Amino acid sequence: MAQLTLDDLRRVLIACAGENDDVDLSGDILDVPFEELGYDSLALMESAAAIEREAGISVADDAVSDAETPRALLDLINGAVRAA
């Protein structure tokens, strides 16, 4: 899999966890905490699991939980993709 983009992440977040009507995921959300975007830890874990299946990689649950922003999650996932 190629590097995961912000658009890829948006697609997965919406598909796996739904989209809060009060949040606009189309803006610059790279450094907005997931909590402010309306995504709790369960929704984030479900999204990460979907990305792992799609990319054929594995990322530690603790590392996913520590990713507080889309940028942090993208860095984590893309690091695993590069290592694979």
Backbone as ProteinMPNN parsed JSONL, in Angstrom:
{"seq_chain_A": "MAQLTLDDLRRVLIACAGENDDVDLSGDILDVPFEELGYDSLALMESAAAIEREAGISVADDAVSDAETPRALLDLINGAVRAA", "coords_chain_A": {"N_chain_A": [[0.84, -1.176, 0.0], [0.46, 2.238, -0.735], [1.545, 5.334, 0.791], [-0.651, 6.47, 3.34], [-3.071, 8.932, 2.943], [-4.442, 12.104, 4.071], [-7.0, 12.334, 3.016], [-7.6, 9.627, 2.6], [-7.671, 8.791, 5.264], [-9.827, 10.33, 6.228], [-11.925, 9.134, 4.782], [-11.955, 6.548, 5.89], [-12.472, 7.139, 8.605], [-15.07, 8.2, 8.448], [-16.457, 6.024, 7.321], [-16.1, 3.974, 9.224], [-16.699, 4.971, 11.777], [-18.696, 6.793, 11.617], [-19.924, 10.142, 11.141], [-19.877, 13.009, 12.983], [-22.449, 15.346, 13.04], [-21.874, 17.938, 13.774], [-19.271, 18.387, 13.142], [-16.867, 19.239, 10.742], [-15.208, 17.371, 8.627], [-13.871, 17.996, 6.344], [-12.149, 20.102, 6.382], [-8.947, 21.501, 7.433], [-7.808, 19.219, 9.336], [-5.642, 18.02, 10.464], [-4.204, 18.556, 12.866], [-6.125, 18.635, 14.796], [-7.448, 17.472, 17.778], [-8.658, 14.107, 18.106], [-10.743, 13.798, 19.905], [-12.006, 16.31, 19.862], [-12.984, 16.161, 17.335], [-15.002, 14.456, 17.642], [-14.556, 11.75, 17.929], [-14.193, 8.895, 19.771], [-12.068, 6.677, 21.744], [-12.758, 4.034, 21.062], [-13.944, 4.292, 18.523], [-11.727, 5.236, 17.16], [-9.995, 3.03, 17.378], [-11.445, 1.139, 15.88], [-11.349, 2.343, 13.378], [-8.565, 2.319, 12.916], [-8.14, -0.438, 12.848], [-9.487, -1.104, 10.501], [-7.903, 0.232, 8.636], [-5.503, -1.162, 8.997], [-6.248, -3.723, 8.073], [-6.806, -3.129, 5.385], [-4.33, -2.186, 4.51], [-2.651, -4.249, 5.107], [-0.995, -4.353, 7.328], [0.29, -4.178, 10.731], [-0.377, -2.543, 13.74], [0.438, -1.545, 17.005], [-2.03, -1.57, 19.565], [-1.742, 0.16, 21.745], [-0.165, 2.178, 20.67], [-1.888, 3.249, 18.782], [-3.869, 4.238, 20.47], [-2.42, 6.26, 21.677], [-2.174, 8.103, 19.672], [-3.235, 11.158, 19.185], [-4.162, 12.937, 17.313], [-5.195, 13.368, 13.849], [-2.814, 13.732, 12.332], [-0.861, 12.46, 13.923], [-1.824, 9.826, 13.878], [-1.684, 9.265, 11.122], [1.116, 9.452, 10.776], [1.921, 7.29, 12.343], [0.682, 5.064, 11.058], [1.736, 5.331, 8.446], [4.432, 4.996, 9.015], [4.447, 2.295, 9.716], [3.686, 1.221, 7.276], [5.891, 1.895, 5.677], [7.814, 0.34, 6.927], [6.974, -2.199, 6.371]], "CA_chain_A": [[0.0, 0.0, 0.0], [1.159, 3.519, -0.731], [1.331, 6.118, 1.999], [-2.016, 6.859, 3.632], [-3.24, 10.384, 2.891], [-5.5, 12.632, 4.923], [-8.275, 11.959, 2.395], [-7.815, 8.206, 2.919], [-8.052, 8.721, 6.665], [-11.198, 10.851, 6.324], [-12.826, 8.108, 4.254], [-12.044, 5.472, 6.876], [-13.147, 7.653, 9.796], [-16.501, 8.306, 8.163], [-17.009, 4.684, 7.087], [-16.032, 3.119, 10.411], [-17.179, 5.547, 13.031], [-19.72, 7.794, 11.4], [-19.456, 11.523, 11.168], [-20.667, 13.874, 13.836], [-23.003, 16.428, 12.225], [-21.314, 19.205, 14.195], [-17.86, 18.438, 12.779], [-16.571, 19.249, 9.314], [-13.944, 16.675, 8.397], [-13.278, 18.394, 5.067], [-11.167, 21.164, 6.594], [-7.603, 21.111, 7.849], [-8.015, 18.545, 10.62], [-4.43, 17.281, 10.815], [-3.759, 18.749, 14.242], [-7.285, 18.733, 15.685], [-7.567, 16.228, 18.549], [-9.789, 13.256, 17.744], [-11.832, 14.078, 20.834], [-12.717, 17.489, 19.347], [-13.656, 15.74, 16.101], [-16.128, 13.605, 18.017], [-14.168, 10.346, 17.833], [-13.651, 8.354, 21.017], [-11.012, 5.685, 21.548], [-13.308, 2.869, 20.372], [-14.075, 4.649, 17.102], [-10.372, 5.327, 16.617], [-9.48, 1.66, 17.256], [-12.144, 0.517, 14.749], [-10.792, 2.935, 12.159], [-7.199, 1.808, 12.753], [-8.242, -1.847, 12.448], [-9.859, -1.12, 9.083], [-6.708, 0.633, 7.88], [-4.562, -2.281, 9.076], [-6.717, -4.769, 7.146], [-6.665, -2.617, 4.022], [-2.915, -2.017, 4.175], [-1.908, -5.472, 5.385], [0.018, -4.05, 8.337], [-0.152, -4.297, 12.113], [0.073, -1.452, 14.599], [0.084, -1.827, 18.397], [-3.192, -0.839, 20.065], [-1.272, 1.248, 22.605], [0.313, 3.256, 19.812], [-3.071, 3.882, 18.203], [-4.495, 5.002, 21.558], [-1.587, 7.437, 21.951], [-2.294, 9.039, 18.548], [-4.321, 12.055, 19.584], [-4.602, 13.751, 16.181], [-5.033, 12.69, 12.558], [-1.405, 13.74, 11.918], [-0.166, 11.422, 14.682], [-2.257, 8.522, 13.371], [-1.087, 9.097, 9.792], [2.549, 9.171, 10.96], [2.02, 5.926, 12.869], [0.302, 4.119, 9.998], [2.705, 5.418, 7.346], [5.672, 4.382, 9.488], [4.267, 0.854, 9.601], [3.666, 0.905, 5.842], [7.297, 1.956, 5.21], [8.554, -0.765, 7.535], [6.473, -3.487, 5.839]], "C_chain_A": [[0.883, 1.236, 0.0], [0.875, 4.239, 0.582], [-0.143, 6.523, 2.13], [-2.089, 8.381, 3.631], [-4.331, 10.816, 3.865], [-6.867, 12.28, 4.34], [-8.608, 10.495, 2.645], [-8.308, 8.06, 4.355], [-9.473, 9.229, 6.871], [-12.206, 9.785, 5.902], [-13.035, 7.002, 5.279], [-12.78, 5.937, 8.129], [-14.653, 7.718, 9.597], [-17.129, 6.927, 8.025], [-17.093, 3.858, 8.37], [-16.737, 3.679, 11.63], [-18.303, 6.554, 12.846], [-19.118, 9.178, 11.473], [-20.417, 12.332, 12.008], [-21.15, 15.058, 12.992], [-22.412, 17.788, 12.565], [-19.872, 19.396, 13.748], [-17.705, 18.376, 11.265], [-15.208, 18.606, 9.106], [-13.258, 17.105, 7.112], [-12.216, 19.483, 5.231], [-9.794, 20.614, 6.938], [-7.69, 20.534, 9.256], [-6.763, 17.845, 11.133], [-4.057, 17.38, 12.285], [-4.911, 18.963, 15.227], [-7.413, 17.416, 16.449], [-8.812, 15.425, 18.144], [-10.994, 13.516, 18.637], [-12.665, 15.265, 20.356], [-13.463, 17.162, 18.057], [-14.842, 14.818, 16.383], [-15.831, 12.123, 17.947], [-13.555, 9.892, 19.146], [-12.638, 7.262, 20.703], [-11.519, 4.444, 20.819], [-13.43, 3.133, 18.877], [-12.707, 4.715, 16.434], [-9.778, 3.939, 16.414], [-10.137, 0.939, 16.072], [-11.597, 1.047, 13.423], [-9.391, 2.407, 11.885], [-7.222, 0.353, 12.307], [-8.607, -1.963, 10.968], [-8.672, -0.75, 8.204], [-5.694, -0.504, 7.864], [-4.959, -3.391, 8.106], [-6.482, -4.359, 5.698], [-5.201, -2.575, 3.584], [-2.09, -3.271, 4.393], [-0.777, -5.247, 6.369], [-0.562, -4.284, 9.726], [0.457, -3.165, 12.919], [-0.419, -1.756, 16.012], [-1.087, -0.951, 18.845], [-2.777, 0.341, 20.93], [-0.817, 2.447, 21.777], [-0.851, 3.999, 19.181], [-3.744, 4.756, 19.262], [-3.732, 6.285, 21.86], [-1.659, 8.483, 20.839], [-3.498, 9.94, 18.796], [-4.878, 12.893, 18.447], [-4.5, 12.933, 14.895], [-3.576, 12.653, 12.089], [-0.641, 12.618, 12.62], [-0.548, 10.034, 14.184], [-1.685, 8.256, 11.986], [0.401, 8.769, 9.895], [2.762, 7.738, 11.426], [1.768, 4.895, 11.769], [1.338, 4.139, 8.882], [4.072, 4.881, 7.745], [5.603, 2.869, 9.378], [4.26, 0.401, 8.143], [5.102, 0.893, 5.302], [8.096, 0.769, 5.719], [8.166, -2.127, 6.952], [7.141, -3.873, 4.538]], "O_chain_A": [[1.924, 1.271, 0.656], [0.054, 3.79, 1.382], [-0.791, 6.873, 1.143], [-1.257, 9.044, 4.25], [-5.053, 9.983, 4.413], [-7.794, 11.963, 5.086], [-9.768, 10.153, 2.876], [-9.241, 7.306, 4.629], [-10.244, 8.621, 7.613], [-13.21, 9.562, 6.578], [-14.164, 6.569, 5.509], [-13.62, 5.21, 8.658], [-15.42, 7.333, 10.48], [-18.214, 6.684, 8.554], [-18.06, 3.124, 8.572], [-17.308, 2.931, 12.424], [-18.806, 7.109, 13.823], [-17.951, 9.354, 11.822], [-21.624, 12.335, 11.768], [-20.352, 15.7, 12.309], [-22.443, 18.698, 11.737], [-19.304, 20.468, 13.957], [-18.338, 17.559, 10.596], [-14.176, 19.22, 9.375], [-12.164, 16.626, 6.813], [-11.461, 19.749, 4.296], [-9.515, 19.428, 6.76], [-7.65, 21.268, 10.243], [-6.822, 17.145, 12.143], [-3.637, 16.391, 12.886], [-4.699, 19.414, 16.353], [-7.48, 16.352, 15.833], [-9.873, 15.989, 17.878], [-12.135, 13.46, 18.178], [-13.893, 15.232, 20.436], [-14.457, 17.809, 17.727], [-15.586, 14.449, 15.475], [-16.756, 11.311, 17.91], [-12.535, 10.424, 19.587], [-12.381, 6.958, 19.538], [-10.779, 3.856, 20.03], [-13.058, 2.289, 18.061], [-12.546, 4.302, 15.285], [-9.129, 3.686, 15.399], [-9.465, 0.21, 15.342], [-11.408, 0.291, 12.471], [-9.064, 2.081, 10.744], [-6.41, -0.051, 11.476], [-8.087, -2.83, 10.266], [-8.462, -1.35, 7.15], [-5.091, -0.781, 6.828], [-4.111, -3.938, 7.4], [-6.013, -5.157, 4.887], [-4.874, -2.887, 2.439], [-0.956, -3.358, 3.923], [0.279, -5.871, 6.264], [-1.753, -4.555, 9.876], [1.645, -2.865, 12.8], [-1.561, -2.178, 16.196], [-1.136, 0.242, 18.549], [-3.389, 1.407, 20.861], [-1.062, 3.594, 22.149], [-0.822, 5.223, 19.055], [-4.14, 5.886, 18.977], [-4.33, 7.285, 22.256], [-1.25, 9.626, 21.04], [-4.644, 9.52, 18.633], [-5.942, 13.497, 18.585], [-3.801, 11.921, 14.856], [-3.141, 11.656, 11.512], [0.139, 11.906, 11.987], [0.31, 9.158, 14.077], [-1.247, 7.141, 11.702], [0.893, 7.899, 9.176], [3.673, 7.055, 10.96], [2.556, 3.968, 11.583], [1.772, 3.084, 8.419], [4.799, 4.362, 6.899], [6.579, 2.227, 8.992], [4.767, -0.672, 7.816], [5.481, -0.012, 4.559], [8.961, 0.25, 5.013], [8.935, -3.086, 7.029], [6.83, -4.921, 3.972]]}, "name": "protein", "num_of_chains": 1, "seq": "MAQLTLDDLRRVLIACAGENDDVDLSGDILDVPFEELGYDSLALMESAAAIEREAGISVADDAVSDAETPRALLDLINGAVRAA"}
